[in-house]
Amino acid sequence: MTTTRTSPISLERLGSLYERFHDDLERVRRYMRVLYASRYDSTRIRDNQQLVAALSAELYLPYHAMTTSVAQFDDLEAEITYLLLRDEEPETVVEISPCGGWSTCWILNALRDNGHGRVISFDVIQDSLVKVPDDLAAGIRDFHLGDVKVSPHLPDSIDYCFLDSDHSAEFAHWYLGAVLPRVHSGAVVSVHDIFHPGGPDASGGEGTVVLEWLAQRDVPWLTVARSQDPASYAKVTSFRNIRGAVTPVAPASTANPTVFFVAP
């Protein structure tokens, strides 16, 4: 069942979702902390790479570098994604460029907890196939390798859209024209790295294009990016800590540069 909303994503709504799904979210946090430590911690990955390389050289064995994709999706934006997916109950989630699949794991946990739904991922690299646990993805994830712009697998009907891809203005113009029309009116769209700490243009021009598109259509949006809206960052932090301080899941970054909005 897809329960498409027509109301914007507000701090009030997020506060109610943190309360409603508190226990489930805490369980997912525990799962993701373990997953982060075992597969996504950049320091551990680097140290393991150096150890394996040194042992290979010492034993005269061939060395093949492992995938080094790390978590690039910060805690607050990841939790908001989980909560919105729980509330929206989408059947078809499209994820463009999961990279190592850290965001994918948050999405999959929400779909598992909902008891239905499927994520369709598109990327030009296969790192997420190695990183995402098989048991988490089994039966509810499809991965398509290659350029999404020419993929025949992009569904005509999308209930939730997550984008974290090429941050150029050119690619932003493409997905706003080719992907967003496939998203149900009232469904949630989230785009990562719009509010880069250096400003919307800092990651390639995508931010300016997306924000202009939203402004032209009078579409409300929300971000908890510290550089853009420190008050919202603080408010959502208070929601997550309402029953006591929450241990970070992926402590490397607190930028949270995603923009969330409801498709017009």
Secondary structure, 3 states (H helix, E strand, C coil): CCCCCCCCCCHHHHHHHHHHCHHHHHHHHHHHHHHHHHHHCHHHHHHHHHHHHHHHHHCCCCCCCCCCCCCCCCHHHHHHHHHHHHHHCCCEEEEECCCCCHHHHHHHHHHHHHCCCEEEEEECCCHHHHHCCHHHHCCCEEEEECCHHHCCCCCCCEEEEEECCCCEHHHHHHHHHHCHHHEEEEEEEEECCCCCCCCCCCCCEHHHHHHHHHHHCCCCEECCCCCCCHHHHHHHHHHHCCCCCCCCCCCCCCCCCCEEEECC
